[in-house]
Structure formats: C-alpha cells, structure tokens
Amino acid sequence: MRAVPEVPMELRLLSGERFTVDGHGYLTDPEAWTESFAEYVARSEGIDLGDRHWALIRWIRAEEADHGVMPDARFAMKFLGGAGGKAAGRAELFELFPYGYVKQAIKIAGMRQPRAWSTG
C-alpha cells in the first residue's frame, strides 16, 4: 500500500503549461511530457540537468517509445557505462541521480510511476 493517495493533481508551470501528476509527482500521461516539465522536476529534486542527464532522459523515452515499456535500471547502467560496462554505468547513474533511477530519472523523463521495480 502506498503512503500517498494516487489522486491525480494538476501541476501548472510558470510557462502556463499544465500537467496531470499522481500523488508522487509522476506524470499520468507520458505523452504530455515536455523538456520544461523535466527541468521543473529536476529543480525540485535538486538536480541541474547537464548533457549526460539529457542523454539518459532521451534514451529512456526512446526505449519506452520503441518497446512499449520503461527500460530497467540495469539497461540504463549499460547505456551509461558504454565500453566501461555496467559497473561504470552504475557509478554514473548514481552520480547523476543520487536518489535513484526510479525516484529521479524515471520521474524527470515523464514516465508513470512503476508498481514494482528491479534496481538491476
């Protein structure tokens, strides 16, 4: 059971954009995602988005669009690690998103909150 009710709420940005998020701040419709939404959520998480953040965010969105499912953290680690492998990717993932893949990267990328998740 979740501690926060899953009642959708409207989020309005200063730009005038409106988004519907669940009680944990995840988009209820990933198609509504914009870079402004990502920047807003990242700021609220204390993250200043750089090139590597954006590379992972765009990769997450592309993987979900291509395969119909969010990529698991271990695939994100492999993506980030490149030739350095999963271990190098794991270190970078937690450097970029210190509170975790689902808590920060998935939320910033505009995905729905997963019900259950393997951290890889």
PyMOL CGO cylinders between C-alpha atoms (Angstrom):
from pymol import cmd
from pymol.cgo import CYLINDER

trace = [
    CYLINDER, 0.00, 0.00, 0.00, 1.33, 3.43, -0.88, 0.3, 1, 1, 1, 1, 1, 1,
    CYLINDER, 1.33, 3.43, -0.88, 1.57, 6.19, 1.69, 0.3, 1, 1, 1, 1, 1, 1,
    CYLINDER, 1.57, 6.19, 1.69, 0.36, 8.92, -0.69, 0.3, 1, 1, 1, 1, 1, 1,
    CYLINDER, 0.36, 8.92, -0.69, -3.07, 8.66, -2.34, 0.3, 1, 1, 1, 1, 1, 1,
    CYLINDER, -3.07, 8.66, -2.34, -2.99, 8.18, -6.09, 0.3, 1, 1, 1, 1, 1, 1,
    CYLINDER, -2.99, 8.18, -6.09, -5.34, 11.09, -6.70, 0.3, 1, 1, 1, 1, 1, 1,
    CYLINDER, -5.34, 11.09, -6.70, -4.31, 12.93, -9.86, 0.3, 1, 1, 1, 1, 1, 1,
    CYLINDER, -4.31, 12.93, -9.86, -3.35, 16.56, -9.35, 0.3, 1, 1, 1, 1, 1, 1,
    CYLINDER, -3.35, 16.56, -9.35, -2.81, 19.38, -11.80, 0.3, 1, 1, 1, 1, 1, 1,
    CYLINDER, -2.81, 19.38, -11.80, 0.64, 20.90, -11.95, 0.3, 1, 1, 1, 1, 1, 1,
    CYLINDER, 0.64, 20.90, -11.95, 0.99, 24.35, -13.53, 0.3, 1, 1, 1, 1, 1, 1,
    CYLINDER, 0.99, 24.35, -13.53, 4.36, 25.70, -14.57, 0.3, 1, 1, 1, 1, 1, 1,
    CYLINDER, 4.36, 25.70, -14.57, 5.17, 29.40, -14.78, 0.3, 1, 1, 1, 1, 1, 1,
    CYLINDER, 5.17, 29.40, -14.78, 5.23, 28.97, -18.57, 0.3, 1, 1, 1, 1, 1, 1,
    CYLINDER, 5.23, 28.97, -18.57, 1.50, 28.21, -18.43, 0.3, 1, 1, 1, 1, 1, 1,
    CYLINDER, 1.50, 28.21, -18.43, 1.94, 24.53, -19.26, 0.3, 1, 1, 1, 1, 1, 1,
    CYLINDER, 1.94, 24.53, -19.26, -0.34, 22.17, -17.33, 0.3, 1, 1, 1, 1, 1, 1,
    CYLINDER, -0.34, 22.17, -17.33, 0.35, 18.57, -16.42, 0.3, 1, 1, 1, 1, 1, 1,
    CYLINDER, 0.35, 18.57, -16.42, -1.53, 15.91, -14.50, 0.3, 1, 1, 1, 1, 1, 1,
    CYLINDER, -1.53, 15.91, -14.50, 0.63, 14.09, -11.98, 0.3, 1, 1, 1, 1, 1, 1,
    CYLINDER, 0.63, 14.09, -11.98, -0.06, 11.38, -9.42, 0.3, 1, 1, 1, 1, 1, 1,
    CYLINDER, -0.06, 11.38, -9.42, 0.38, 11.88, -5.68, 0.3, 1, 1, 1, 1, 1, 1,
    CYLINDER, 0.38, 11.88, -5.68, 4.13, 11.22, -6.02, 0.3, 1, 1, 1, 1, 1, 1,
    CYLINDER, 4.13, 11.22, -6.02, 4.66, 13.73, -8.85, 0.3, 1, 1, 1, 1, 1, 1,
    CYLINDER, 4.66, 13.73, -8.85, 4.90, 11.27, -11.77, 0.3, 1, 1, 1, 1, 1, 1,
    CYLINDER, 4.90, 11.27, -11.77, 3.12, 12.17, -14.99, 0.3, 1, 1, 1, 1, 1, 1,
    CYLINDER, 3.12, 12.17, -14.99, -0.12, 10.28, -15.51, 0.3, 1, 1, 1, 1, 1, 1,
    CYLINDER, -0.12, 10.28, -15.51, 0.29, 10.64, -19.30, 0.3, 1, 1, 1, 1, 1, 1,
    CYLINDER, 0.29, 10.64, -19.30, 3.89, 10.28, -20.55, 0.3, 1, 1, 1, 1, 1, 1,
    CYLINDER, 3.89, 10.28, -20.55, 2.82, 11.74, -23.92, 0.3, 1, 1, 1, 1, 1, 1,
    CYLINDER, 2.82, 11.74, -23.92, 2.26, 15.09, -22.18, 0.3, 1, 1, 1, 1, 1, 1,
    CYLINDER, 2.26, 15.09, -22.18, 5.98, 15.32, -21.23, 0.3, 1, 1, 1, 1, 1, 1,
    CYLINDER, 5.98, 15.32, -21.23, 8.00, 18.37, -22.27, 0.3, 1, 1, 1, 1, 1, 1,
    CYLINDER, 8.00, 18.37, -22.27, 11.53, 19.49, -21.54, 0.3, 1, 1, 1, 1, 1, 1,
    CYLINDER, 11.53, 19.49, -21.54, 10.04, 22.22, -19.35, 0.3, 1, 1, 1, 1, 1, 1,
    CYLINDER, 10.04, 22.22, -19.35, 8.41, 19.52, -17.21, 0.3, 1, 1, 1, 1, 1, 1,
    CYLINDER, 8.41, 19.52, -17.21, 11.76, 17.72, -16.94, 0.3, 1, 1, 1, 1, 1, 1,
    CYLINDER, 11.76, 17.72, -16.94, 13.55, 20.90, -15.90, 0.3, 1, 1, 1, 1, 1, 1,
    CYLINDER, 13.55, 20.90, -15.90, 10.88, 21.70, -13.30, 0.3, 1, 1, 1, 1, 1, 1,
    CYLINDER, 10.88, 21.70, -13.30, 11.01, 18.23, -11.73, 0.3, 1, 1, 1, 1, 1, 1,
    CYLINDER, 11.01, 18.23, -11.73, 14.82, 18.16, -11.83, 0.3, 1, 1, 1, 1, 1, 1,
    CYLINDER, 14.82, 18.16, -11.83, 14.99, 21.50, -9.99, 0.3, 1, 1, 1, 1, 1, 1,
    CYLINDER, 14.99, 21.50, -9.99, 12.55, 20.21, -7.38, 0.3, 1, 1, 1, 1, 1, 1,
    CYLINDER, 12.55, 20.21, -7.38, 14.86, 17.18, -6.93, 0.3, 1, 1, 1, 1, 1, 1,
    CYLINDER, 14.86, 17.18, -6.93, 17.94, 19.42, -6.61, 0.3, 1, 1, 1, 1, 1, 1,
    CYLINDER, 17.94, 19.42, -6.61, 19.38, 18.38, -9.97, 0.3, 1, 1, 1, 1, 1, 1,
    CYLINDER, 19.38, 18.38, -9.97, 20.89, 20.74, -12.54, 0.3, 1, 1, 1, 1, 1, 1,
    CYLINDER, 20.89, 20.74, -12.54, 20.40, 18.89, -15.84, 0.3, 1, 1, 1, 1, 1, 1,
    CYLINDER, 20.40, 18.89, -15.84, 23.54, 18.54, -17.95, 0.3, 1, 1, 1, 1, 1, 1,
    CYLINDER, 23.54, 18.54, -17.95, 24.32, 16.76, -21.21, 0.3, 1, 1, 1, 1, 1, 1,
    CYLINDER, 24.32, 16.76, -21.21, 24.61, 13.29, -19.63, 0.3, 1, 1, 1, 1, 1, 1,
    CYLINDER, 24.61, 13.29, -19.63, 21.30, 13.73, -17.80, 0.3, 1, 1, 1, 1, 1, 1,
    CYLINDER, 21.30, 13.73, -17.80, 19.61, 14.68, -21.07, 0.3, 1, 1, 1, 1, 1, 1,
    CYLINDER, 19.61, 14.68, -21.07, 21.23, 11.76, -22.90, 0.3, 1, 1, 1, 1, 1, 1,
    CYLINDER, 21.23, 11.76, -22.90, 19.78, 9.31, -20.39, 0.3, 1, 1, 1, 1, 1, 1,
    CYLINDER, 19.78, 9.31, -20.39, 16.38, 11.03, -20.28, 0.3, 1, 1, 1, 1, 1, 1,
    CYLINDER, 16.38, 11.03, -20.28, 16.08, 10.94, -24.06, 0.3, 1, 1, 1, 1, 1, 1,
    CYLINDER, 16.08, 10.94, -24.06, 17.26, 7.31, -24.13, 0.3, 1, 1, 1, 1, 1, 1,
    CYLINDER, 17.26, 7.31, -24.13, 14.60, 6.33, -21.53, 0.3, 1, 1, 1, 1, 1, 1,
    CYLINDER, 14.60, 6.33, -21.53, 11.89, 8.00, -23.59, 0.3, 1, 1, 1, 1, 1, 1,
    CYLINDER, 11.89, 8.00, -23.59, 13.11, 6.42, -26.85, 0.3, 1, 1, 1, 1, 1, 1,
    CYLINDER, 13.11, 6.42, -26.85, 13.29, 2.95, -25.29, 0.3, 1, 1, 1, 1, 1, 1,
    CYLINDER, 13.29, 2.95, -25.29, 9.76, 3.29, -23.94, 0.3, 1, 1, 1, 1, 1, 1,
    CYLINDER, 9.76, 3.29, -23.94, 8.50, 4.51, -27.33, 0.3, 1, 1, 1, 1, 1, 1,
    CYLINDER, 8.50, 4.51, -27.33, 10.28, 1.70, -29.21, 0.3, 1, 1, 1, 1, 1, 1,
    CYLINDER, 10.28, 1.70, -29.21, 9.48, -1.17, -26.83, 0.3, 1, 1, 1, 1, 1, 1,
    CYLINDER, 9.48, -1.17, -26.83, 6.33, -0.05, -25.01, 0.3, 1, 1, 1, 1, 1, 1,
    CYLINDER, 6.33, -0.05, -25.01, 7.94, -0.48, -21.60, 0.3, 1, 1, 1, 1, 1, 1,
    CYLINDER, 7.94, -0.48, -21.60, 10.30, 1.59, -19.48, 0.3, 1, 1, 1, 1, 1, 1,
    CYLINDER, 10.30, 1.59, -19.48, 13.85, 0.26, -19.52, 0.3, 1, 1, 1, 1, 1, 1,
    CYLINDER, 13.85, 0.26, -19.52, 15.06, -1.40, -16.34, 0.3, 1, 1, 1, 1, 1, 1,
    CYLINDER, 15.06, -1.40, -16.34, 17.86, 0.26, -14.36, 0.3, 1, 1, 1, 1, 1, 1,
    CYLINDER, 17.86, 0.26, -14.36, 20.40, -2.37, -15.45, 0.3, 1, 1, 1, 1, 1, 1,
    CYLINDER, 20.40, -2.37, -15.45, 19.88, -1.37, -19.11, 0.3, 1, 1, 1, 1, 1, 1,
    CYLINDER, 19.88, -1.37, -19.11, 20.32, 2.29, -18.15, 0.3, 1, 1, 1, 1, 1, 1,
    CYLINDER, 20.32, 2.29, -18.15, 23.59, 1.35, -16.43, 0.3, 1, 1, 1, 1, 1, 1,
    CYLINDER, 23.59, 1.35, -16.43, 24.71, -0.46, -19.56, 0.3, 1, 1, 1, 1, 1, 1,
    CYLINDER, 24.71, -0.46, -19.56, 23.76, 2.57, -21.69, 0.3, 1, 1, 1, 1, 1, 1,
    CYLINDER, 23.76, 2.57, -21.69, 25.70, 4.95, -19.44, 0.3, 1, 1, 1, 1, 1, 1,
    CYLINDER, 25.70, 4.95, -19.44, 28.66, 2.61, -18.97, 0.3, 1, 1, 1, 1, 1, 1,
    CYLINDER, 28.66, 2.61, -18.97, 29.31, 2.05, -22.66, 0.3, 1, 1, 1, 1, 1, 1,
    CYLINDER, 29.31, 2.05, -22.66, 32.66, 0.31, -23.09, 0.3, 1, 1, 1, 1, 1, 1,
    CYLINDER, 32.66, 0.31, -23.09, 33.30, 0.70, -19.35, 0.3, 1, 1, 1, 1, 1, 1,
    CYLINDER, 33.30, 0.70, -19.35, 30.43, -1.71, -18.66, 0.3, 1, 1, 1, 1, 1, 1,
    CYLINDER, 30.43, -1.71, -18.66, 27.61, -1.88, -16.19, 0.3, 1, 1, 1, 1, 1, 1,
    CYLINDER, 27.61, -1.88, -16.19, 29.79, -1.06, -13.15, 0.3, 1, 1, 1, 1, 1, 1,
    CYLINDER, 29.79, -1.06, -13.15, 30.91, 2.24, -14.68, 0.3, 1, 1, 1, 1, 1, 1,
    CYLINDER, 30.91, 2.24, -14.68, 27.31, 2.96, -15.65, 0.3, 1, 1, 1, 1, 1, 1,
    CYLINDER, 27.31, 2.96, -15.65, 26.08, 2.24, -12.13, 0.3, 1, 1, 1, 1, 1, 1,
    CYLINDER, 26.08, 2.24, -12.13, 28.52, 4.75, -10.67, 0.3, 1, 1, 1, 1, 1, 1,
    CYLINDER, 28.52, 4.75, -10.67, 27.50, 7.42, -13.18, 0.3, 1, 1, 1, 1, 1, 1,
    CYLINDER, 27.50, 7.42, -13.18, 23.79, 6.71, -12.73, 0.3, 1, 1, 1, 1, 1, 1,
    CYLINDER, 23.79, 6.71, -12.73, 24.00, 7.40, -9.00, 0.3, 1, 1, 1, 1, 1, 1,
    CYLINDER, 24.00, 7.40, -9.00, 26.19, 10.42, -9.62, 0.3, 1, 1, 1, 1, 1, 1,
    CYLINDER, 26.19, 10.42, -9.62, 23.58, 11.86, -12.00, 0.3, 1, 1, 1, 1, 1, 1,
    CYLINDER, 23.58, 11.86, -12.00, 20.53, 10.78, -9.97, 0.3, 1, 1, 1, 1, 1, 1,
    CYLINDER, 20.53, 10.78, -9.97, 21.69, 10.27, -6.36, 0.3, 1, 1, 1, 1, 1, 1,
    CYLINDER, 21.69, 10.27, -6.36, 18.26, 9.26, -5.03, 0.3, 1, 1, 1, 1, 1, 1,
    CYLINDER, 18.26, 9.26, -5.03, 17.79, 6.55, -7.63, 0.3, 1, 1, 1, 1, 1, 1,
    CYLINDER, 17.79, 6.55, -7.63, 16.73, 5.67, -11.11, 0.3, 1, 1, 1, 1, 1, 1,
    CYLINDER, 16.73, 5.67, -11.11, 13.00, 5.41, -10.44, 0.3, 1, 1, 1, 1, 1, 1,
    CYLINDER, 13.00, 5.41, -10.44, 12.77, 8.23, -7.90, 0.3, 1, 1, 1, 1, 1, 1,
    CYLINDER, 12.77, 8.23, -7.90, 14.52, 10.74, -10.13, 0.3, 1, 1, 1, 1, 1, 1,
    CYLINDER, 14.52, 10.74, -10.13, 15.43, 9.64, -13.67, 0.3, 1, 1, 1, 1, 1, 1,
    CYLINDER, 15.43, 9.64, -13.67, 12.11, 7.98, -14.47, 0.3, 1, 1, 1, 1, 1, 1,
    CYLINDER, 12.11, 7.98, -14.47, 10.10, 10.83, -12.95, 0.3, 1, 1, 1, 1, 1, 1,
    CYLINDER, 10.10, 10.83, -12.95, 12.11, 13.50, -14.79, 0.3, 1, 1, 1, 1, 1, 1,
    CYLINDER, 12.11, 13.50, -14.79, 11.77, 11.54, -18.05, 0.3, 1, 1, 1, 1, 1, 1,
    CYLINDER, 11.77, 11.54, -18.05, 7.99, 11.76, -17.65, 0.3, 1, 1, 1, 1, 1, 1,
    CYLINDER, 7.99, 11.76, -17.65, 7.22, 8.09, -17.18, 0.3, 1, 1, 1, 1, 1, 1,
    CYLINDER, 7.22, 8.09, -17.18, 4.43, 6.74, -14.99, 0.3, 1, 1, 1, 1, 1, 1,
    CYLINDER, 4.43, 6.74, -14.99, 5.43, 5.53, -11.56, 0.3, 1, 1, 1, 1, 1, 1,
    CYLINDER, 5.43, 5.53, -11.56, 6.08, 1.80, -11.74, 0.3, 1, 1, 1, 1, 1, 1,
    CYLINDER, 6.08, 1.80, -11.74, 4.18, -0.51, -9.39, 0.3, 1, 1, 1, 1, 1, 1,
    CYLINDER, 4.18, -0.51, -9.39, 7.21, -2.71, -8.73, 0.3, 1, 1, 1, 1, 1, 1,
    CYLINDER, 7.21, -2.71, -8.73, 10.74, -2.30, -9.89, 0.3, 1, 1, 1, 1, 1, 1,
    CYLINDER, 10.74, -2.30, -9.89, 14.03, -4.18, -10.08, 0.3, 1, 1, 1, 1, 1, 1,
    CYLINDER, 14.03, -4.18, -10.08, 17.02, -1.97, -9.41, 0.3, 1, 1, 1, 1, 1, 1,
    CYLINDER, 17.02, -1.97, -9.41, 19.24, -4.24, -11.53, 0.3, 1, 1, 1, 1, 1, 1,
]
cmd.load_cgo(trace, "trace")
